[in-house]
Amino acid sequence: MKPHAACAHRMMRACSRHRRSRRDKKRGLRPPYLSILLGGQMQAIFKTLFVGAVLAIGTVAAAPAADPAIGTWKLNLAKSKFSPGPAPKSQTRTYVESAQGITLTVKTTAADGKETTTTLTFKDDGKPYSISGNPDYDMVSVKRVDATTVHSIQMKAGATVGTGVRTVSKDGKTLTFTQKGAHATGVKYDDVSVYDRQ
């Protein structure tokens, strides 16, 4: 091809590309290089979103399960045992989650009709927490054994005066609290309290 013919050919190709670009703009089409660029950006966005979703799911999965005791429980006197007794007329236990851990409120009507309210806010980390309203002990430590069971130690003036095991049934309907120790009067007790979920 002669030099002047080659120049003419190149000019025709350039003009053709220019016209094609103008037609694509009118039709709303993107140049190939722009589509590739945008496609890469979209892939990066989707990858970021996917990784974020995986991390979020992992965080949720890693969160500790709620204590199955959360809720209100009423003492079932027929299923419970108090040695030496006497058994209370009635009792309810209410567990509520809070920023400080779990707050337990126990309302009791004793055999002689006297009403008392005991309150304890704790975490099941084995550390001692103060309790109010109970003459037998002033501190309680709770340690989780498994998903449905915790062990507790009751203390008075720094000395251990009782131990307890709290379990929740697999169906979540029954709570059993087995407790052994000594009252402030020195009388020893061995109680099994069974509660129904309300």
C-alpha positions, 0 to 999 in steps of 0.5 A: 500500500502506498504511503498516501493510501495508508494515511487515508485508510487510517483516517477512515478507521479513526472517523469510523471509530468516532462515529461509532462512539457517538452512536453508542453515547446516544444509545447509552452504551459504555465503551468496552474499557469503561464496562470492564472498569465498572465490572471490576468495581462491582466485583469489589463491592460484592466481595466486600459485602460478602465478607462483611456478611460472613463476619456478621454471621460469625459474630452472632454465632459467637455470642453467648446463649441466653440463660435458660432460667430467664423468666418467672418460676413458681414453687411447686410444693408437691414436688419439692422437699424441705429438710428439716422444714417447714416449707414456705407457703409460696415462692417465686423466682424471677430472672431478668437479664441486665447490663450488669448480668442477671438479676434474680428476685426471690419473693417468699411467703414463709410458713408463718406468713412473713413475706421477704424479698431477696435480690441478687445481680450476678454473672456466672463467672465464679466471682462473689456478688452481694445479695440483699434480703437473706439473713443466711448469707450476704454473698453468692458466687455462681459458676456455669457447668453447662448450658442448663446447670450452674453451681453456686456458693453462699457465703456469710462474712467471707465463710462458706455457709451453703452450696447449691445446684440449679438446673433447667429441664431440657424442655425449659419448663422446670427449674430445680434448685438443690441447696445444702447449708446452715441457716443463720441460727445454725440449723442445717438444711437440705432442700430440693425446690422444684419450680414451674415456668410461668 
